[in-house]
Amino acid sequence: MFQKLIAQSSQSKFFKTKELINNNTSIISGLFQCRKDITTQDCFTCVNSLPHMSNTLCSNSISARVQLDGCYIKYEQEKVLETSDEELSDQSDSNLLHYKICGEISSVTNYVEFRELMDEAFVELENGIVNSDGYYRVNYKGVQLMAQCEGDSETCECSRCVYAAVEIAKEQCGTSLSAQIYLDKCFISYIYQPDSYGNGNSVPGTRRNHSTEKLAAIIVGGAAAALLGFLFLSFLNSRCKKDEYE
């Protein structure tokens, strides 16, 4: 299986395969995926290093996921005959958090406006992934964001996964200038680099430090972010239900 994955990584950035084992009573399913923004050669190099790492780190495991910055490999044992309940259970696991990295804590002078900026950037990421092929990258006012879903994910599954990753980022890395969030079927990353946008101020409006303006930002900004999130989720559920019936 590893040899198949390595061979395919010289031609594509996503591939799945299955191998029968135990007298054809079980299956080992495996896949690799590379980030879309790396070259095919870099993809091959990255995937080529994963089997050795897997054998070293997970030698006694029948299932594993080894994630590097540019690629990952995943394999697991399955029964030949799976019930529909098991398949539904697998689908429900797609948004489970595997790993997260919260970066440097923010030291901006106006935290309220920094959070407003991040909320806007997350909305841009969520909207962008809906109309993408499972990969979306954007620089929004100095916040560089990226999202990628597993290669064979449907649009609605992908969008829901990215939405879940964003919510985790907000809740668990809310004060960080950068983060990486890895779920089973998708991952997102972001880093705030103000020098990559405008004149390099820490956040828009950092010179407006009056307490009344800060209070207004908390009330208006917080409500606006919640409303945008609710509207996006409502739109996503409506679109996905429509697709299911068509």
C-alpha positions as CSV (number, residue, x, y, z in Angstrom):
1,M,0.0,0.0,0.0
2,F,2.8,2.4,0.9
3,Q,4.5,1.7,-2.5
4,K,1.2,2.6,-4.3
5,L,0.9,5.8,-2.4
6,I,4.5,6.8,-3.1
7,A,4.2,6.0,-6.8
8,Q,1.0,8.1,-7.1
9,S,2.5,11.0,-5.3
10,S,4.7,11.7,-8.3
11,Q,1.6,12.3,-10.4
12,S,-1.1,13.7,-8.2
13,K,-1.6,15.4,-4.8
14,F,-4.4,13.1,-3.5
15,F,-4.8,9.3,-3.8
16,K,-6.8,6.6,-2.0
17,T,-6.3,2.8,-2.2
18,K,-7.4,-0.4,-0.5
19,E,-5.7,-3.7,0.1
20,L,-7.4,-7.0,1.1
21,I,-5.8,-8.8,4.1
22,N,-6.6,-11.7,6.5
23,N,-7.9,-14.1,3.8
24,N,-10.0,-11.3,2.2
25,T,-12.0,-10.7,5.4
26,S,-10.5,-7.3,6.1
27,I,-9.3,-4.3,4.2
28,I,-6.5,-1.8,4.8
29,S,-7.6,1.5,3.3
30,G,-5.0,4.2,2.9
31,L,-4.6,7.7,1.4
32,F,-2.2,10.6,1.1
33,Q,-2.9,14.2,0.4
34,C,-0.5,17.1,-0.3
35,R,-1.2,20.8,0.1
36,K,-2.3,22.2,-3.2
37,D,0.2,25.1,-3.0
38,I,3.3,22.8,-3.2
39,T,4.8,21.4,-6.4
40,T,4.4,17.8,-7.5
41,Q,8.1,17.1,-6.8
42,D,7.7,18.5,-3.2
43,C,4.6,16.4,-2.8
44,F,6.5,13.2,-3.8
45,T,9.4,14.1,-1.5
46,C,7.0,14.7,1.4
47,V,5.0,11.5,0.9
48,N,8.1,9.5,0.4
49,S,9.2,10.2,4.0
50,L,5.9,9.3,5.6
51,P,5.9,5.4,5.5
52,H,9.2,5.3,7.3
53,M,7.9,7.8,9.9
54,S,4.7,5.7,10.2
55,N,6.6,2.5,10.7
56,T,8.8,4.1,13.3
57,L,6.2,5.9,15.3
58,C,3.2,3.6,14.8
59,S,4.8,0.2,14.2
60,N,2.2,-1.7,16.2
61,S,-0.9,0.2,15.1
62,I,-3.5,-1.0,12.5
63,S,-4.5,2.6,12.0
64,A,-2.5,5.8,11.9
65,R,-2.3,9.4,10.6
66,V,1.0,11.0,10.2
67,Q,0.8,14.7,9.3
68,L,3.6,16.9,8.1
69,D,3.3,20.6,7.0
70,G,3.0,19.8,3.3
71,C,1.3,16.4,3.3
72,Y,-0.2,13.6,5.4
73,I,-0.8,9.9,5.2
74,K,-3.7,8.0,6.8
75,Y,-4.6,4.3,6.9
76,E,-6.9,2.1,8.9
77,Q,-8.3,-1.4,8.9
78,E,-11.9,-2.0,7.8
79,K,-14.2,-5.0,7.7
80,V,-15.2,-6.1,4.2
81,L,-18.9,-5.8,5.0
82,E,-19.8,-2.5,6.7
83,T,-23.2,-1.6,7.9
84,S,-24.8,1.6,7.0
85,D,-24.8,2.6,10.7
86,E,-21.0,2.2,10.8
87,E,-20.7,4.4,7.7
88,L,-22.8,7.0,9.3
89,S,-20.7,6.9,12.4
90,D,-17.6,7.4,10.2
91,Q,-19.1,10.4,8.6
92,S,-20.0,11.9,12.0
93,D,-16.3,11.6,13.0
94,S,-15.2,13.8,10.1
95,N,-15.3,17.0,12.1
96,L,-13.4,15.7,15.2
97,L,-10.4,17.6,16.2
98,H,-7.1,15.6,15.8
99,Y,-4.5,18.3,16.6
100,K,-4.1,22.0,17.0
101,I,-1.3,24.5,17.3
102,C,-2.0,27.9,18.8
103,G,0.7,30.4,18.0
104,E,2.1,33.5,19.7
105,I,-0.4,35.3,22.0
106,S,-1.6,38.6,20.5
107,S,0.0,41.8,22.0
108,V,-2.0,44.2,19.8
109,T,-3.0,47.5,21.5
110,N,-6.6,47.2,20.5
111,Y,-7.7,43.6,21.1
112,V,-11.4,44.3,20.3
113,E,-10.6,45.5,16.7
114,F,-8.2,42.6,16.3
115,R,-11.0,40.1,17.1
116,E,-13.3,42.0,14.7
117,L,-10.6,41.7,12.0
118,M,-10.2,38.0,12.6
119,D,-14.0,37.4,12.5
120,E,-14.1,39.1,9.1
121,A,-11.2,37.0,7.9
122,F,-12.8,33.8,9.0
123,V,-16.0,34.7,7.2
124,E,-13.9,35.3,4.0
125,L,-12.4,31.9,4.4
126,E,-15.7,30.2,5.0
127,N,-17.3,31.9,2.0
128,G,-14.3,31.1,-0.2
129,I,-14.2,27.4,0.5
130,V,-17.9,27.0,-0.5
131,N,-17.1,28.1,-4.0
132,S,-13.7,26.3,-4.3
133,D,-12.5,22.9,-5.3
134,G,-11.7,22.0,-1.7
135,Y,-8.7,24.4,-1.3
136,Y,-8.8,28.1,-0.6
137,R,-6.1,30.6,0.3
138,V,-6.6,34.3,0.9
139,N,-4.8,37.3,2.4
140,Y,-7.5,39.4,4.2
141,K,-6.2,42.7,5.5
142,G,-2.9,41.1,6.7
143,V,-4.4,37.8,7.9
144,Q,-3.2,35.0,5.7
145,L,-5.6,32.1,5.8
146,M,-5.7,28.7,4.1
147,A,-8.2,25.8,4.2
148,Q,-8.0,22.4,2.5
149,C,-10.4,19.5,2.6
150,E,-9.8,15.8,1.9
151,G,-9.6,15.3,-1.8
152,D,-12.9,13.4,-2.3
153,S,-15.0,15.5,0.1
154,E,-18.3,16.9,-1.3
155,T,-18.8,20.6,-1.1
156,C,-21.2,20.6,1.8
157,E,-19.1,18.1,3.8
158,C,-16.0,20.3,3.2
159,S,-17.8,23.5,4.1
160,R,-19.2,22.1,7.3
161,C,-15.7,20.8,8.3
162,V,-14.1,24.2,7.7
163,Y,-16.8,25.9,9.6
164,A,-16.2,23.5,12.6
165,A,-12.4,24.2,12.3
166,V,-13.0,27.9,12.4
167,E,-15.2,27.6,15.5
168,I,-12.4,25.6,17.2
169,A,-9.9,28.3,16.3
170,K,-12.1,31.0,17.8
171,E,-12.7,29.1,21.0
172,Q,-9.3,27.6,21.6
173,C,-6.9,29.9,19.9
174,G,-8.8,33.2,20.1
175,T,-5.9,35.2,21.5
176,S,-3.3,33.8,19.1
177,L,-1.8,35.6,16.1
178,S,-1.6,32.2,14.3
179,A,-3.0,28.7,14.5
180,Q,-3.2,25.4,12.7
181,I,-6.4,23.3,13.2
182,Y,-6.4,19.7,12.0
183,L,-9.7,17.8,11.7
184,D,-10.3,14.4,10.2
185,K,-11.5,15.7,6.8
186,C,-10.0,19.2,6.7
187,F,-7.5,21.6,8.2
188,I,-7.1,25.3,8.4
189,S,-4.2,27.6,9.2
190,Y,-3.9,31.4,9.6
191,I,-1.2,33.9,10.6
192,Y,-1.7,37.6,11.2
193,Q,1.1,39.6,9.5
194,P,0.1,43.2,9.3
195,D,3.2,44.1,7.3
196,S,1.7,42.2,4.4
197,Y,-1.3,44.6,4.1
198,G,-1.5,48.4,4.1
199,N,0.9,50.5,6.2
200,G,1.7,47.8,8.8
201,N,-0.3,49.2,11.7
202,S,-1.1,46.5,14.3
203,V,-4.8,46.5,13.5
204,P,-7.1,49.0,11.8
205,G,-8.1,51.8,14.1
206,T,-5.5,51.1,16.8
207,R,-5.1,54.8,17.5
208,R,-8.8,55.1,18.6
209,N,-8.3,54.1,22.2
210,H,-11.3,55.9,23.9
211,S,-13.2,53.6,26.2
212,T,-16.6,54.5,24.6
213,E,-15.4,53.5,21.2
214,K,-14.1,50.2,22.6
215,L,-17.4,49.5,24.3
216,A,-19.3,50.1,21.1
217,A,-16.9,47.8,19.2
218,I,-17.6,45.0,21.7
219,I,-21.3,45.3,21.3
220,V,-21.6,46.0,17.6
221,G,-18.6,43.9,16.5
222,G,-19.5,40.9,18.7
223,A,-23.1,41.0,17.5
224,A,-22.1,41.4,13.8
225,A,-19.7,38.4,14.0
226,A,-22.3,36.2,15.6
227,L,-24.9,37.2,13.0
228,L,-22.5,36.5,10.1
229,G,-21.7,33.1,11.5
230,F,-25.4,32.3,11.9
231,L,-26.2,33.5,8.4
232,F,-23.4,31.5,6.9
233,L,-24.4,28.3,8.7
234,S,-28.1,28.9,7.7
235,F,-27.0,29.4,4.1
236,L,-24.8,26.2,4.2
237,N,-27.6,24.1,5.6
238,S,-30.1,25.4,3.1
239,R,-27.7,24.8,0.2
240,C,-26.8,21.3,1.3
241,K,-30.4,20.2,1.9
242,K,-31.2,21.4,-1.6
243,D,-28.3,19.4,-3.1
244,E,-29.4,16.3,-1.2
245,Y,-32.9,16.4,-2.7
246,E,-31.8,17.1,-6.3
